[in-house]
Amino acid sequence: MAIDTQTATPRPHPAAPSGDRLSGRAKLVLFVLCAAQFMVALDFSVLNVALPVLGEDLGLSRSALQWAVTAFALPSGGFLLLFGRIADLYGRKKLFLTGLAVFGSASLLATLAWDPASFLAGRALQGLGAAVIVPTGMSLLTTTFPEGPLRDRALGISGTLLSLGFTVGMVLGGVMTDTLGWRSTMGLLAAAALVVLVLAPGLLPESRTPERPRLDVPGAVTVTGGLLALIYALSTAAQRGFGGADVWGTLVAGLALLAAFVVVESKSPAPLVSLPMLRRRTVAWGNIGGLVTFSMMSTVVFVLTLHLQETLGLSSFRTGLVFGVQGIASVVAGSLAPRVIGRFGARRVLIGSLLGQGVFGAALLGVGAGSGALLATVAVSAASMCHLGAIISYGLTVTSGVPDGEQGLATGLVTTTQQVGLTIGIPLLGVLATTRASLLDGVRTVLAVDAVIVIAAAVLVAVGLGRQKA
């Protein structure tokens, strides 16, 4: 029997805001949800600079170090849609708390790891916990804060902290590794999960469908298997290139499973993903905009890190300061974005932000071998402000007008797009930076291709959304 998602509305809760102002309790709810998102974003980057020290301590070879990242990326991206839909059907708050418990326990395991296997198990469980926290946290946010100025403000704060988490992780990871050791980075995440887990139960509302519907198991298997295979292939390609048979084999398998998923969903009486939802212009084109902004910005950060350290000779600390300025720019953009969206609409802001990201990315072509740190700081900060505007506006574009009963699915699509974007950018374009005759030529090639893709995406999204307001 098909699920009547229109009836899946949250029960009244004292944290639910009313009017155009946030109550004290609503601010606490927002703090808890944003803290969880910030914690997961921090986990994506806090360990990166610690990998060489970690590998030496645990006995992980250089070729095996990629698994410290891949072990997290596989479950965190592969299970997002599944857990987003399970939360819609069986209760978002309950699943959110479960995800926090898994994430915190896994972080503690990674902190205390005694060998490579125990550490990688902790990272994989962290990724599984993140796959629960991200879509459930976002759907709790979008169902707690009504569509309009309050949701715009809440998503603006959430998007700012998401972007800031990646930046803070890069800087904080280096400082903590140098002073306290690499285990402190994982211990910090365990402590953060415990704090959120203590605060969340008394603050968050619960929501679920009034019926106990069946889960679309064939759809869950095909989409999860397809995403896992796709992320594995692209993560492996980022380390070893596209020459391996395992890369192409899993890439083809992933695409085949995703194609099978579409067929399964078209015939399922209670699909995991509603194909009519995917046909919404706001959902389809909003997610395309999100995919481009995440994949291209992650690539810019990657190649700039190479340029600043290997071409310009900047230390890790000074490189961190460049991206620290980027973080400040993100905070400024996050405070301004809701007002700009309120005035011009999410659709216009998404298109304008993509254009700005592409233009300022093109400005980075001026970096040279003897200088360019100041230009890189200014241009990447401006591009980051536009990137943050695109993050917030694409989330609003995708979730606006979606019934509460499908918010977990909509936010699952948003966060899956985010994770896939973060995964595919570097392997698809970053290899251009490392295979050219000189690193500087490679960096410029990547930046040029990046700018063309982002600007072209802005034009396509503008045409695809038409005059429809998001």
Residue pairs with C-beta under 8 A, 6 or more apart in sequence:
1 213
1 269
1 270
2 269
2 270
3 89
3 209
3 211
3 213
3 270
3 405
4 209
4 211
4 405
5 88
5 209
5 274
5 403
5 405
5 406
6 403
6 405
7 209
7 210
7 405
8 88
8 207
8 208
8 209
8 210
8 403
8 404
8 405
8 406
9 143
9 207
9 404
9 405
10 16
10 143
10 144
10 205
10 206
10 207
10 404
11 205
11 206
11 207
13 144
13 205
13 206
14 25
15 23
15 25
15 26
15 28
15 29
15 144
15 203
15 204
15 205
16 26
16 144
16 205
17 23
17 26
17 144
17 145
17 146
17 150
20 148
20 149
20 150
22 30
22 150
22 153
25 203
26 144
26 145
28 199
28 203
29 144
29 203
29 204
30 141
30 145
30 154
30 157
30 158
32 196
32 199
32 200
32 203
32 204
33 137
33 140
33 141
33 144
33 158
33 204
34 157
34 158
34 161
35 192
35 195
35 196
36 96
36 100
36 133
36 137
36 196
36 200
37 133
37 134
37 137
37 138
37 158
37 161
37 162
37 165
38 161
38 162
38 164
38 165
39 103
39 133
39 165
39 189
39 192
39 193
39 196
40 76
40 103
40 130
40 133
40 134
40 165
41 161
41 162
41 163
41 164
41 165
41 166
41 169
42 165
42 166
42 168
42 169
42 172
42 188
42 189
42 192
43 72
43 126
43 130
43 169
43 189
44 72
44 165
44 166
44 169
44 422
45 165
45 166
45 167
45 169
45 170
45 173
46 169
46 170
46 172
46 173
46 176
46 185
46 188
46 189
47 54
47 68
47 69
47 173
47 182
47 185
47 186
48 69
48 169
48 170
48 173
49 170
49 173
49 174
49 177
49 316
50 173
50 174
50 176
50 177
50 182
50 185
51 65
51 68
52 65
53 177
53 181
53 182
54 60
54 65
54 68
54 119
54 182
55 61
55 62
55 64
55 65
55 68
57 182
58 113
58 115
58 116
58 119
59 115
59 116
60 67
60 68
60 116
60 119
63 239
64 116
66 235
66 236
66 238
66 239
67 120
67 123
68 119
68 120
68 123
69 235
70 232
70 235
70 236
71 120
71 123
71 124
71 127
72 123
72 124
72 126
72 127
72 130
73 127
73 231
73 235
73 419
73 423
74 124
74 127
74 228
74 231
74 232
74 235
75 124
75 125
75 127
75 128
75 130
75 131
75 228
76 126
76 127
76 128
76 130
76 131
76 134
76 419
77 127
77 131
77 227
77 228
77 231
77 416
77 419
77 420
77 423
78 131
78 224
78 227
78 228
78 231
79 128
79 131
79 132
79 224
79 227
80 131
80 134
80 135
80 227
80 412
80 415
80 416
80 419
81 135
81 223
81 224
81 227
81 272
81 273
81 409
81 412
81 413
81 416
82 131
82 220
82 223
82 224
82 272
83 95
83 99
83 131
83 132
83 135
83 136
83 412
84 135
84 136
84 139
84 408
84 409
84 411
84 412
84 413
84 415
84 416
85 215
85 216
85 220
85 272
85 273
85 408
85 409
85 412
86 95
86 215
87 95
87 96
87 132
87 135
87 136
87 139
87 408
88 139
88 208
88 209
88 405
88 406
88 407
88 408
88 409
89 208
89 209
89 213
89 215
90 208
91 206
91 207
91 208
92 136
92 139
92 140
92 143
92 206
92 207
92 208
92 408
93 136
93 140
93 200
93 201
93 204
93 205
93 206
93 207
94 206
95 132
95 136
96 132
96 133
96 136
96 137
96 140
96 200
96 204
97 197
97 200
97 201
98 132
99 129
99 130
99 131
99 132
99 133
99 136
100 129
100 133
100 193
100 196
100 197
100 200
101 129
101 193
101 197
102 125
102 128
102 129
102 132
103 125
103 126
103 129
103 130
103 132
103 133
103 189
103 193
104 129
104 189
104 190
104 193
104 194
104 197
105 125
105 190
106 122
106 123
106 124
106 125
106 126
106 128
106 129
107 122
107 126
107 186
107 187
107 189
107 190
107 193
108 122
108 186
108 187
108 190
109 118
109 121
109 122
109 125
110 119
110 122
110 123
110 126
110 186
111 122
111 183
111 186
111 187
111 190
112 118
112 183
113 119
113 122
122 186
126 189
129 193
134 415
135 408
135 411
135 412
135 415
136 408
138 158
138 395
138 411
138 414
138 415
139 407
139 408
139 410
139 411
139 412
140 204
140 205
140 207
141 151
141 154
141 155
141 158
141 411
142 151
142 155
142 399
142 407
142 410
142 411
143 205
143 207
143 404
143 407
144 154
144 204
144 205
145 151
145 153
145 154
147 400
147 401
149 338
149 342
151 396
152 338
152 341
152 342
152 392
152 396
153 338
155 338
155 392
155 395
155 396
156 334
156 335
156 337
156 338
156 341
156 392
157 334
159 334
159 337
159 388
159 391
159 392
159 395
160 330
160 331
160 333
160 334
160 335
160 337
160 388
160 392
161 334
162 391
163 327
163 330
163 334
163 384
163 387
163 388
163 391
164 327
164 330
164 331
164 334
167 323
167 324
167 326
167 327
167 330
168 327
170 320
170 323
171 320
171 321
171 323
171 324
171 327
172 185
172 188
173 185
174 316
174 317
174 320
176 182
176 184
176 185
176 188
177 184
177 185
207 404
209 405
213 270
214 270
215 272
216 264
216 265
216 268
216 270
216 271
216 272
218 264
218 268
219 261
219 264
219 265
219 268
219 271
219 272
219 273
220 272
222 257
222 258
222 260
222 261
222 264
223 257
223 258
223 261
223 272
223 273
225 253
225 254
225 257
226 253
226 254
226 255
226 256
226 257
226 258
226 260
226 261
227 254
227 258
227 416
227 420
228 254
229 250
229 251
229 253
229 254
229 257
230 250
230 251
230 254
230 255
230 258
230 420
231 254
231 419
231 420
231 423
232 250
232 254
233 246
233 247
233 248
233 250
233 251
233 254
234 251
234 423
234 424
234 427
234 428
235 423
235 427
236 244
236 246
236 247
236 250
237 247
237 427
237 431
238 426
238 427
238 430
238 431
240 247
241 247
241 431
242 248
242 427
242 431
261 273
262 275
264 271
265 271
265 272
265 273
265 274
265 275
266 275
272 409
273 409
273 413
274 406
274 409
277 283
277 402
277 406
277 409
277 410
278 284
280 401
281 464
281 465
281 466
281 468
282 397
282 398
282 400
282 401
282 465
282 468
282 470
283 398
283 402
283 410
283 413
284 464
285 397
285 460
285 461
285 464
285 465
286 350
286 394
286 395
286 397
286 398
286 461
286 465
286 470
287 394
287 398
287 413
287 414
287 417
288 457
288 460
288 461
288 464
289 350
289 351
289 354
289 390
289 393
289 394
289 397
289 457
289 458
289 461
290 390
290 391
290 394
290 395
290 398
290 414
290 417
290 418
290 421
291 417
291 420
291 421
292 354
292 421
292 453
292 454
292 457
293 353
293 354
293 357
293 387
293 390
293 391
293 394
293 421
293 454
294 391
294 417
294 418
294 421
294 422
294 425
295 420
295 421
295 422
295 424
295 425
295 428
296 357
296 361
296 425
296 429
296 450
296 453
296 454
297 357
297 383
297 384
297 387
297 425
298 421
298 422
298 425
298 426
299 425
299 426
299 428
299 429
299 430
299 446
299 450
300 361
300 364
300 380
300 383
300 446
300 447
300 450
301 323
301 380
302 425
302 426
302 430
302 433
303 430
303 433
303 442
303 443
303 446
303 447
304 322
304 364
304 376
304 380
304 443
305 319
306 433
306 434
306 439
306 443
307 367
307 372
307 376
307 439
307 440
307 443
308 314
308 318
308 319
308 322
308 373
308 376
309 315
309 316
309 319
310 439
311 369
311 439
311 440
311 443
312 369
312 371
312 372
312 373
314 322
314 373
318 373
322 373
322 376
322 377
322 380
323 380
325 377
325 381
326 377
326 380
326 381
326 384
328 381
329 381
329 382
329 384
329 385
329 388
330 384
330 385
330 387
330 388
332 385
333 384
333 385
333 386
333 388
333 389
334 388
334 392
337 349
337 388
337 389
337 392
337 393
338 392
340 349
340 389
341 349
341 392
341 393
341 396
344 352
345 469
345 470
346 393
346 394
346 396
346 397
346 400
346 469
346 470
347 393
347 397
347 465
347 468
347 469
347 470
349 389
349 390
349 392
349 393
350 389
350 390
350 393
350 394
350 397
350 461
350 465
350 470
351 458
351 461
351 462
351 465
352 386
352 389
352 458
353 386
353 387
353 388
353 389
353 390
353 393
354 386
354 390
354 454
354 455
354 457
354 458
354 461
355 386
355 454
355 455
355 458
356 382
356 383
356 385
356 386
356 389
357 383
357 386
357 387
357 390
357 454
358 450
358 451
358 452
358 453
358 454
358 455
358 458
359 451
359 455
360 379
360 380
360 382
360 383
360 386
361 379
361 383
361 447
361 450
361 451
361 454
362 447
362 448
362 451
363 375
363 379
363 382
364 375
364 376
364 379
364 380
364 383
364 447
365 444
365 447
365 448
365 451
366 372
366 375
366 379
367 375
367 376
367 440
367 443
367 444
368 440
369 440
393 470
394 414
395 411
395 414
396 470
397 465
397 470
398 410
398 413
398 414
399 407
399 410
399 411
399 414
400 470
402 409
402 410
429 446
429 449
429 450
430 446
432 442
432 445
432 446
432 449
433 439
433 442
433 443
433 445
433 446
434 442
435 442
436 442
436 445
